[in-house]
Amino acid sequence: MGAVVSCIQSIFRTIGNCLMAIVHAIGAACTAVINAIVALFDIVISCLTCGRGGSRRRGMKTRTRHTTSRV
């Protein structure tokens, strides 16, 4: 009797894992579509503002110097 219950539990666990994989795939697809739309708007806005209005700042290179001291 214990083998039957274990088999049924395994079947339900497999069905649950399959459903969760489908949900994760749908979520990943939605995330990819939204990221693509955001990237498209970023390109259009950057093009319309000649690259001055985006979140990426160009031309502001700062150099940092790391020094180590010998003790």
C-alpha positions as CSV (number, residue, x, y, z in Angstrom):
1,M,0.0,0.0,0.0
2,G,2.9,2.4,0.7
3,A,4.3,1.9,-2.8
4,V,1.0,3.0,-4.3
5,V,0.8,6.2,-2.1
6,S,4.5,6.9,-3.0
7,C,3.7,6.5,-6.7
8,I,0.7,8.8,-6.5
9,Q,2.7,11.4,-4.6
10,S,5.4,11.3,-7.3
11,I,2.8,11.8,-10.0
12,F,1.4,14.8,-8.3
13,R,4.9,16.2,-7.6
14,T,5.7,15.8,-11.3
15,I,2.5,17.5,-12.4
16,G,3.2,20.4,-10.0
17,N,6.8,20.8,-11.2
18,C,5.5,20.8,-14.8
19,L,3.0,23.5,-14.1
20,M,5.6,25.6,-12.3
21,A,7.9,25.3,-15.2
22,I,5.2,26.5,-17.5
23,V,4.5,29.5,-15.2
24,H,8.2,30.3,-15.1
25,A,8.4,30.2,-18.9
26,I,5.5,32.5,-19.3
27,G,7.0,34.9,-16.8
28,A,10.4,34.8,-18.6
29,A,8.7,35.5,-21.9
30,C,6.8,38.5,-20.5
31,T,10.0,39.8,-19.0
32,A,11.8,39.5,-22.3
33,V,9.0,41.3,-24.2
34,I,8.9,44.1,-21.6
35,N,12.7,44.5,-21.7
36,A,12.6,44.7,-25.5
37,I,9.9,47.4,-25.4
38,V,11.9,49.4,-22.9
39,A,15.1,49.1,-25.0
40,L,13.2,50.2,-28.1
41,F,11.9,53.3,-26.3
42,D,15.4,54.0,-24.9
43,I,16.8,53.9,-28.5
44,V,14.1,56.2,-29.8
45,I,14.4,58.7,-27.0
46,S,18.2,58.7,-27.3
47,C,17.9,59.2,-31.0
48,L,15.4,62.1,-30.6
49,T,17.5,63.8,-28.0
50,C,20.9,63.3,-29.8
51,G,22.0,61.0,-27.0
52,R,21.8,63.6,-24.3
53,G,18.7,62.5,-22.4
54,G,19.3,58.8,-21.6
55,S,20.4,57.2,-18.5
56,R,23.8,56.5,-20.0
57,R,26.2,59.4,-19.6
58,R,28.8,59.7,-22.3
59,G,32.0,61.7,-22.1
60,M,32.3,61.7,-18.3
61,K,35.2,59.4,-17.8
62,T,36.7,59.7,-14.4
63,R,40.0,58.1,-13.6
64,T,40.7,56.8,-10.1
65,R,44.1,56.1,-9.0
66,H,44.7,53.2,-6.6
67,T,47.9,53.4,-4.5
68,T,49.3,50.8,-2.2
69,S,51.6,51.6,0.6
70,R,54.5,49.5,1.6
71,V,54.8,48.9,5.3
